[in-house]
Amino acid sequence: MRKKGVKPVRETGAGKPHAEFDERSQETGMATGAEASGERQEGRIHPGACSHGACVRLYFKCFQGFMNRFKYFRKMVSQRINSIRGTRKVILIFVVWVTFLLLFSFFIYAIGQSYRPETSRISGEEFFRNFIHYDAGWYITIARYGYAYSGFYRGPGLAYLSTAYWPLYPFLTRILSYPMAGNYIAAALAVSWLSMLFALIYLFKLAMIYTNEDSSFRTCLFILLFPTACFFLVPYSESLFLLCAVASFYHARRSSWILAGIWGYLACLARPVGPAIFVAIFLEALRQSGWRISQLRPRMAAVLLAPLGLVTYIAYLQWRFGDFLYFIKAQREGWQAGFHPWGLFLASKYVLMPERFVEFGRYFYLLFFLFLFAFLLAFVFKRYGYPLGFFGVICLAMSLLTSPSNALLQSMNRHVVVIFPAFMILGSWGRNRDFERLYIFAGTLGLAIFTTIYILNFFSG
């Protein structure tokens, strides 16, 4: 029996009184009710139950979190400001580059006209016509008449030769010709110049991911001063492909897979070497997944948009000409291009045992560009990894193994100019002032030489 007015003692555990249980828990360090409640609420301390020290620690943690967020925000703002400042510098150097090449080209054109009394009149229209040589004429003809036009080609029934040129550049040229009153030369130049400008902006942003602002700016400067950078100025597809390739990899690096796939799709419509960027962004997706296919996220499947550019073109060839491999036939029969793995050895033979000095000079500078970029790609693999490394290797290998049999390594000096990771390496080496001065001097000299050769209508790449 219990006495009146006395509350019963609540039993806990094995019949122990609650007061005794609390007393034992304090001795053994077990959590009491208030402490257990605090732990269950994930560290939240009630104002009425926390000590002064706990409140200080809580406020300190809040302040520390605020400072971390502030530092992150300040870093993002600083990067944004640096990017804007760097972009302005890139735009400025591009304008200076275009102005210099136009003035230099006009100077060469004027000298050439002075030796032609029958055509001594100098005009802007005639000047810009000197930008239309070799592949440029093919692109403008395709833009104006399409792939089926045969008046420009080497004989009747050879209209399919134009299929050796990928469709994106002439397609954009045709679109821009409408607001330019049908001026296809101006439209083609606009495509090349705008593509190069945006390619430089993307290249600067991509280089900023790997290095600092100065090295990123030097990357853009060095690619503009490369000896065969004159092909970025004229109606060739190099500038357009460079834009698509750099933009695709930049968005892949930022995990924007849909944009990476779209730009990769356009790259595969711009040049035959377009699938190289698909390999690069696919390897980048693997890298971000820890090199495990099982860890690939569903949104990374957007990289598969890239090879659809090649599929689109061969499907058009099948519909238009009835043969989806027409572009291979055109390369083989029009320029004797195909799989020629022995080109390197024959070119080396002409350098080591030349029969004529002309052969020595031609193959020497082509082999120089080949070995230079092979050397640079070794550093690309080491510093930037497999994605950019394999992109460069595929671009170099396709130019090496598919050169014409009657002109080994032809256009190697032009094809390597789109291997942008090599210029990122050169930009980082530019921290050495002596190397920077040497590159600027040699590059500017080579650029002037190849520009002169092109303007005078000699084959330069």
C-alpha positions in Angstrom: 0.0 0.0 0.0 1.1 3.5 -0.7 0.5 6.5 1.5 -1.9 9.3 0.4 -0.3 12.3 -1.3 2.9 10.4 -2.2 3.6 9.9 -5.9 4.8 6.5 -6.9 8.4 6.1 -8.0 8.6 5.2 -11.7 10.5 2.1 -12.3 13.1 2.0 -15.1 15.2 -0.8 -16.5 15.2 -3.8 -14.1 13.1 -2.2 -11.4 15.5 0.6 -10.5 14.1 4.0 -9.4 14.3 6.8 -11.9 16.3 9.0 -9.6 18.8 6.2 -9.1 19.0 5.6 -12.8 19.8 9.3 -13.4 22.4 9.3 -10.7 24.1 6.2 -12.3 24.0 7.7 -15.7 25.8 10.8 -14.5 28.5 8.6 -13.1 28.9 6.5 -16.2 28.6 9.4 -18.7 25.4 8.2 -20.3 23.0 10.8 -21.7 20.2 12.0 -19.5 16.8 13.1 -20.9 17.8 16.7 -21.7 21.1 15.7 -23.2 19.6 12.9 -25.3 16.9 15.3 -26.5 19.6 17.7 -27.6 21.4 15.0 -29.6 18.2 13.8 -31.2 17.6 17.3 -32.6 20.9 17.2 -34.4 22.9 19.6 -32.4 20.2 22.3 -32.0 20.5 23.8 -28.5 17.4 25.4 -26.9 18.1 28.8 -25.5 16.8 27.8 -22.1 18.9 24.6 -21.9 22.3 25.7 -23.4 25.3 26.9 -21.5 27.2 30.0 -22.3 30.1 28.0 -23.9 27.7 26.1 -26.2 26.1 29.3 -27.4 29.5 30.8 -28.2 30.5 27.7 -30.1 27.2 27.8 -32.1 27.6 31.5 -32.9 31.2 30.8 -34.0 30.1 28.0 -36.3 27.5 30.3 -37.9 30.1 33.1 -38.4 32.6 30.6 -39.9 29.9 29.4 -42.3 29.1 32.9 -43.3 32.8 33.7 -43.9 33.2 30.6 -46.0 30.3 31.6 -48.2 31.6 35.2 -48.4 35.0 33.9 -49.5 33.4 31.7 -52.2 31.3 34.6 -53.4 34.3 36.9 -53.6 36.3 34.3 -55.5 33.5 33.9 -58.0 33.2 37.7 -58.5 37.0 37.9 -58.9 37.0 35.2 -61.5 34.1 36.9 -63.3 35.9 40.2 -63.3 39.2 38.6 -64.6 37.2 36.8 -67.3 35.6 40.0 -68.5 38.9 41.8 -68.4 40.6 39.0 -70.3 37.8 38.8 -72.8 38.2 42.5 -73.6 42.0 41.9 -74.1 41.2 39.0 -76.4 38.8 41.1 -78.5 41.4 43.9 -78.7 44.2 41.6 -79.9 41.8 40.0 -82.4 41.0 43.5 -83.9 44.7 44.4 -84.0 45.5 41.0 -85.7 42.8 41.4 -88.4 43.8 45.0 -89.1 47.5 44.1 -89.4 46.8 41.2 -91.8 44.4 43.3 -93.9 46.9 46.1 -94.2 49.8 43.7 -94.9 47.7 41.8 -97.5 46.8 45.1 -99.2 50.4 46.0 -99.3 51.3 42.7 -100.9 48.4 43.0 -103.3 49.4 46.6 -104.3 53.0 45.4 -105.1 51.7 42.5 -107.1 49.4 44.8 -109.1 52.2 47.2 -109.9 53.8 44.4 -112.0 50.6 43.8 -114.0 50.1 46.9 -116.2 47.0 45.4 -117.8 45.3 45.2 -114.3 46.8 48.2 -112.6 43.5 49.5 -111.2 43.3 48.8 -107.5 39.9 48.3 -105.9 38.4 46.9 -102.8 36.5 44.2 -104.6 39.5 43.0 -106.5 41.5 43.1 -103.3 39.1 40.7 -101.4 39.0 38.4 -104.5 42.6 37.7 -103.7 41.4 35.9 -100.5 39.6 33.3 -102.7 42.1 30.7 -103.6 42.0 26.9 -103.6 39.6 25.6 -100.9 38.0 29.0 -100.5 36.7 28.9 -104.0 35.1 25.5 -103.4 33.3 26.7 -100.3 31.9 29.8 -101.9 30.8 27.8 -105.0 29.0 25.2 -102.8 27.4 28.0 -100.8 26.1 29.6 -104.0 25.1 26.6 -106.1 25.0 23.6 -103.8 26.8 20.3 -104.2 25.3 19.4 -107.5 26.8 22.3 -109.5 29.3 21.1 -112.1 30.5 24.3 -113.8 33.4 24.8 -111.4 34.8 21.3 -111.5 37.4 19.6 -113.6 35.1 17.9 -116.1 31.5 16.8 -116.8 30.0 14.3 -114.3 32.5 15.3 -111.6 30.1 17.4 -109.4 30.5 14.9 -106.6 34.1 16.2 -106.0 32.6 19.0 -103.9 31.4 16.5 -101.4 35.0 16.4 -100.1 34.1 19.7 -98.3 32.0 19.5 -95.2 28.7 21.4 -95.3 28.6 23.6 -92.2 30.8 26.4 -93.6 29.0 26.8 -96.9 25.7 26.5 -95.2 26.4 29.4 -92.8 27.9 31.4 -95.7 24.7 31.0 -97.7 22.6 32.2 -94.7 24.7 35.3 -94.2 24.7 36.1 -97.9 21.0 37.1 -97.6 21.4 40.1 -95.4 24.6 41.0 -97.4 22.7 41.4 -100.7 24.0 38.1 -102.1 27.7 39.0 -101.6 29.1 35.5 -100.9 32.7 36.7 -100.4 31.7 39.1 -97.7 29.5 36.4 -96.1 32.3 33.9 -96.1 34.7 36.3 -94.6 32.1 37.2 -91.9 31.8 33.5 -91.0 35.5 33.1 -90.7 36.1 36.3 -88.7 33.2 35.9 -86.3 34.0 32.2 -85.8 37.6 33.1 -84.9 36.6 35.8 -82.5 34.3 33.5 -80.5 36.8 30.7 -80.8 39.4 33.0 -79.1 36.9 33.9 -76.3 36.1 30.2 -75.7 39.8 29.3 -75.8 40.6 32.0 -73.2 37.9 30.7 -70.9 39.0 27.1 -71.3 42.6 27.9 -70.6 41.5 29.8 -67.5 40.3 26.5 -66.1 43.8 25.1 -66.2 46.0 28.1 -65.7 46.1 31.8 -64.9 45.0 34.9 -66.9 48.4 35.7 -68.4 49.0 32.2 -69.8 45.4 32.1 -71.1 45.9 35.4 -73.0 49.2 34.2 -74.4 47.5 31.0 -75.6 45.2 33.2 -77.7 48.0 35.4 -78.8 50.2 32.5 -79.9 47.5 30.9 -82.0 47.0 34.1 -83.8 50.7 34.5 -84.5 51.2 30.9 -85.7 52.6 31.0 -89.3 49.5 29.4 -90.9 47.0 31.5 -88.8 46.4 33.4 -92.0 43.9 30.6 -92.9 41.7 32.0 -90.0 41.4 35.2 -92.0 40.3 33.8 -95.4 37.3 31.7 -96.3 38.5 28.4 -95.0 36.7 26.2 -92.4 39.6 26.1 -89.8 38.2 29.0 -87.7 34.7 27.5 -87.7 36.0 24.1 -86.6 38.2 25.6 -84.0 35.1 27.4 -82.5 33.0 24.2 -82.4 35.8 22.1 -81.0 36.9 24.5 -78.2 33.3 25.3 -77.3 32.3 21.6 -77.1 35.2 20.8 -74.8 34.7 23.9 -72.7 31.1 23.0 -72.0 32.1 19.3 -71.3 34.7 20.6 -68.8 31.9 22.6 -67.1 29.6 19.5 -67.2 27.1 21.2 -69.6 26.7 18.1 -71.5 23.8 19.2 -73.8 25.8 22.2 -75.0 28.9 20.0 -75.4 27.0 17.6 -77.5 25.5 20.3 -79.7 28.8 22.0 -80.4 30.3 18.5 -81.1 27.5 17.9 -83.6 28.5 21.1 -85.4 32.2 20.2 -85.3 31.4 16.9 -87.1 29.6 18.9 -89.8 32.5 21.4 -90.1 35.5 19.1 -91.0 36.3 15.4 -91.5 38.3 15.4 -88.3 35.2 16.4 -86.3 34.9 12.9 -84.6 38.1 13.8 -82.7 36.1 16.1 -80.4 33.6 13.4 -79.8 36.4 11.2 -78.4 37.6 14.1 -76.3 34.3 14.9 -74.6 33.5 11.2 -74.2 36.8 10.7 -72.4 36.1 13.9 -70.3 32.8 12.3 -69.2 34.6 9.2 -68.2 37.2 11.2 -66.3 34.5 13.0 -64.4 33.0 9.6 -63.6 36.2 8.2 -62.2 37.0 6.3 -65.4 34.1 3.9 -64.7 31.4 3.4 -67.3 29.0 2.3 -64.6 29.3 5.7 -62.9 28.3 7.7 -66.0 25.2 9.8 -65.3 22.3 9.8 -67.7 22.7 13.4 -68.8 26.2 12.5 -70.0 24.5 10.6 -72.9 24.2 14.0 -74.6 27.8 13.6 -75.8 26.3 11.1 -78.3 24.9 14.0 -80.2 28.3 14.7 -81.6 28.8 11.8 -84.0 25.3 12.5 -85.3 26.8 15.3 -87.3 28.7 12.8 -89.4 25.6 10.6 -89.6 23.6 13.7 -90.9 26.1 14.4 -93.7 26.4 10.8 -94.9 22.6 10.5 -94.8 22.4 13.6 -97.0 24.9 12.1 -99.4 22.8 8.9 -99.6 19.7 10.9 -100.3 21.2 13.3 -102.8 23.7 11.1 -104.7 22.7 7.6 -103.7 26.1 6.8 -102.0 26.8 7.7 -98.4 30.6 7.3 -99.0 30.7 9.9 -101.8 33.1 12.1 -99.8 35.7 9.3 -99.6 35.4 8.8 -103.4 35.8 12.5 -104.0 38.9 12.6 -101.9 40.4 9.6 -103.6 39.6 10.5 -107.2 39.9 14.3 -107.0 43.0 14.6 -104.8 44.4 11.1 -104.6 43.9 11.2 -100.9 43.4 8.0 -98.9 45.0 5.8 -96.4 48.7 6.3 -96.9 50.6 5.2 -93.8 53.9 5.3 -95.5 53.8 9.1 -96.2 56.0 9.9 -93.2 58.8 7.6 -94.4 58.7 8.8 -98.0 58.7 12.5 -96.8 61.7 11.7 -94.6 63.5 10.1 -97.5 63.0 13.3 -99.6 64.6 15.3 -96.8 67.5 13.0 -96.1 68.2 12.1 -99.7 66.7 14.9 -101.8 66.9 14.8 -105.6 66.0 18.4 -105.9 66.2 21.3 -103.5 62.5 22.1 -104.0 61.6 18.6 -102.5 63.9 19.2 -99.6 62.4 22.6 -98.8 58.8 21.4 -99.1 59.0 18.3 -97.0 61.4 19.8 -94.4 59.0 22.4 -93.2 56.1 19.9 -93.3 58.0 17.5 -91.2 59.0 20.3 -88.9 55.4 21.1 -88.1 54.6 17.4 -87.7 57.3 16.7 -85.2 56.8 20.0 -83.4 53.1 19.1 -82.6 54.0 15.5 -81.8 56.4 16.9 -79.2 53.9 19.3 -77.8 51.2 16.6 -77.5 53.5 14.6 -75.2 53.2 17.6 -72.7 49.5 17.8 -73.4 49.0 14.3 -72.1 51.1 15.0 -69.1 49.5 18.3 -68.1 45.9 18.1 -69.4 45.2 14.4 -69.5 43.8 11.9 -71.9 40.8 13.9 -73.3 42.8 16.8 -74.9 45.7 14.5 -75.6 43.7 12.1 -77.7 42.0 14.9 -79.5 45.4 16.2 -80.7 46.6 12.7 -81.6 43.6 12.0 -83.8 43.8 15.4 -85.5 47.5 14.8 -86.2 47.1 11.2 -87.3 44.2 11.9 -89.7 46.3 14.5 -91.5 49.4 12.2 -91.5 47.7 9.0 -92.7 45.3 10.5 -95.3 47.5 12.8 -97.2 47.5 12.7 -101.1 49.8 10.1 -102.6 51.2 12.6 -105.1 51.7 15.3 -102.4 52.8 13.7 -99.1 51.9 15.5 -95.9 50.1 18.2 -98.0 48.5 20.9 -95.8 50.0 19.5 -92.6 51.0 23.0 -91.7 47.4 24.1 -92.0 45.8 21.1 -90.3 47.8 21.4 -87.1 46.6 25.0 -86.4 43.3 23.7 -84.9 45.1 21.5 -82.3 44.4 24.1 -79.6 45.8 22.1 -76.6 49.3 22.5 -78.1 48.9 26.3 -77.9 47.8 26.0 -74.3 51.2 24.4 -73.6 53.0 27.1 -75.6 51.0 29.7 -73.6 52.2 28.3 -70.3 55.8 28.2 -71.6 55.4 31.9 -72.4 56.0 32.7 -68.7 59.6 32.7 -69.8 60.1 36.1 -71.4 62.9 34.9 -73.7 60.7 32.2 -75.1 57.7 34.6 -75.5 59.9 37.1 -77.4 61.3 34.4 -79.6 57.9 33.0 -80.4 56.4 36.4 -81.2 59.3 37.2 -83.5 59.4 33.8 -85.3 55.6 33.5 -85.5 55.1 37.0 -86.9 57.8 36.4 -89.5 56.3 33.1 -90.5 52.8 34.6 -90.6 54.0 37.3 -93.0 55.6 34.8 -95.2 52.6 32.4 -95.5 50.2 35.4 -95.9 52.3 36.7 -98.8 52.4 33.2 -100.4 48.6 32.9 -100.2 47.8 36.4 -101.4 50.1 35.9 -104.5 48.1 32.7 -105.3 50.8 30.2 -104.5 49.9 27.1 -102.6 50.7 27.6 -98.9 48.7 24.9 -97.2 
